[in-house]
Amino acid sequence: MALGQYGVSARIVEPSQTKEASSVLNKRLAVALTISGLLAGATACGAPAQTAPTSATPSPSATTAAAGWELDPAAGARRIKAAGLDILTAEGTAEHYHAHLDVLVDGKAVTVPAEIGFSFGADGQPNGISALHTHDTSGVIHIEAPTAGLKYTLGQVLSEWGVLDGKDASGAPHGGTGGWTVYVNGAKQGAPVSDVVLKAHDEVVLSYGAAPSPVPGSYNFPAGL
């Protein structure tokens, strides 16, 4: 300790101590930024934050937020496991691509919720993520997996979302997949709804009732996705 100009004691900090303190601060800052990124998802996948894009073929203007389609955060971890996926502590880097999902009921768009594929703690904050997830309500499905070469399906997205689980009448949010039709890049699919495999930059339309006209055949993904 040294006596300052005004009689106040001052501690002399050695350069090595300053360097060590700076290192600790940088590590804490890095952890804070990582947590912030997981919570916000604003700049996920390295893409700049921007307004949610729209389909190349405009979707119906009417959007329904009817009860039953909303996401239940408290069941996030259970639904990830039900989809046959692992709960990760960070997004995987071995496989990274995106698809887009439109859900239509009698021609009206249903909002695809943000944070599908997230688990949440008792405080309501995200504490885990699966390889298959959403960050916002644009309908963009993110596949960021720790293992390359695995297939991810529309059925897994629906399981993580917690809809079309067969508990209610057909056509309802918790009805089965009977009566639903899937189009991929504008082409009607013959495979069961749950078996449709998601591929890079696919435009997937899940429709019940009156078929959309025209069927969206592509999606304008933001730069970096």
SULSUL-V579397 format. One record per residue. N is the residue number from 1. SS is DSSP state (2 for helix, 1 for strand, 0 for the rest). PSI is psi in radians with two decimals (none if undefined). Layout:
# SULSUL-V579397
n: <N,N>
ss: <SS,SS>
psi: <PSI,PSI>
This chain:
# SULSUL-V579397
n: <1,2,3,4,5,6,7,8,9,10,11,12,13,14,15,16,17,18,19,20,21,22,23,24,25,26,27,28,29,30,31,32,33,34,35,36,37,38,39,40,41,42,43,44,45,46,47,48,49,50,51,52,53,54,55,56,57,58,59,60,61,62,63,64,65,66,67,68,69,70,71,72,73,74,75,76,77,78,79,80,81,82,83,84,85,86,87,88,89,90,91,92,93,94,95,96,97,98,99,100,101,102,103,104,105,106,107,108,109,110,111,112,113,114,115,116,117,118,119,120,121,122,123,124,125,126,127,128,129,130,131,132,133,134,135,136,137,138,139,140,141,142,143,144,145,146,147,148,149,150,151,152,153,154,155,156,157,158,159,160,161,162,163,164,165,166,167,168,169,170,171,172,173,174,175,176,177,178,179,180,181,182,183,184,185,186,187,188,189,190,191,192,193,194,195,196,197,198,199,200,201,202,203,204,205,206,207,208,209,210,211,212,213,214,215,216,217,218,219,220,221,222,223,224,225>
ss: <0,1,1,0,0,0,0,0,1,1,0,0,0,0,2,2,2,2,2,2,2,2,2,2,2,2,2,2,2,2,2,2,2,2,2,2,2,2,2,2,0,0,0,2,2,2,0,0,0,0,0,0,0,0,1,0,0,0,0,0,0,0,1,1,0,0,0,0,0,0,0,0,2,2,2,2,2,2,2,2,2,2,0,0,0,0,0,1,0,0,0,0,0,0,1,1,1,1,1,1,1,1,1,1,1,0,0,1,1,1,0,0,0,0,0,0,0,1,1,1,0,0,0,0,0,1,1,1,1,0,0,1,1,0,0,0,0,0,0,1,1,1,1,1,1,0,0,0,0,0,0,0,1,2,2,2,2,2,2,2,2,0,0,0,0,0,0,1,0,0,0,0,0,0,1,0,0,0,0,1,1,1,1,1,0,0,1,1,0,0,0,0,2,2,2,0,1,0,0,0,0,0,1,1,1,1,1,1,0,0,0,0,0,0,0,0,0,0,1,0,0,0,0,0,0>
psi: <2.56,2.67,2.16,-3.12,-0.58,0.42,0.14,2.27,2.46,2.43,2.28,2.06,2.13,2.64,-0.66,-0.64,-0.69,-0.75,-0.71,-0.76,-0.71,-0.68,-0.77,-0.77,-0.74,-0.69,-0.75,-0.69,-0.70,-0.74,-0.75,-0.73,-0.64,-0.81,-0.74,-0.70,-0.66,-0.69,-0.78,-0.74,0.28,-0.60,0.65,2.60,0.26,0.08,2.51,2.57,2.39,2.99,2.47,2.27,2.98,2.85,2.65,-0.68,2.07,2.38,2.83,2.48,-0.51,2.26,2.33,2.39,0.69,2.60,2.40,-0.44,-0.22,2.78,2.42,1.73,-0.60,-0.42,0.18,-0.87,-0.75,-0.70,-0.63,-0.79,-0.65,-0.49,-0.02,0.42,2.78,2.64,2.06,2.82,-0.14,2.79,2.44,2.81,-0.07,-0.52,2.26,1.90,3.11,2.60,2.99,2.42,2.22,2.31,2.19,2.34,1.97,0.71,-0.10,2.35,2.38,2.28,2.23,2.07,2.70,2.70,0.42,2.39,0.26,2.58,2.71,2.56,-3.13,-0.39,0.01,0.05,2.54,2.36,0.12,2.88,2.57,3.02,-0.31,1.96,2.99,2.64,-0.41,-2.95,0.35,-0.29,-0.03,2.18,2.17,2.25,1.86,1.59,2.59,-0.20,2.28,2.67,-0.08,2.69,2.50,2.42,2.85,-0.62,-0.64,-0.65,-0.79,-0.64,-0.76,-0.59,-0.63,0.50,2.93,0.80,0.13,0.25,-0.40,-3.01,2.69,2.40,-0.33,2.80,-0.58,0.42,3.12,-3.03,0.00,2.37,-0.16,2.56,2.45,2.35,2.39,2.07,0.64,-0.15,2.26,2.38,2.43,-0.29,2.70,2.58,-0.84,-0.33,-0.08,2.14,2.35,2.29,2.88,2.21,0.41,2.47,1.91,2.19,2.14,1.98,2.48,2.42,-2.46,2.22,2.46,2.58,1.98,2.90,2.18,2.23,-0.10,3.00,2.43,1.62,2.49,2.73,2.35,-0.14,none>
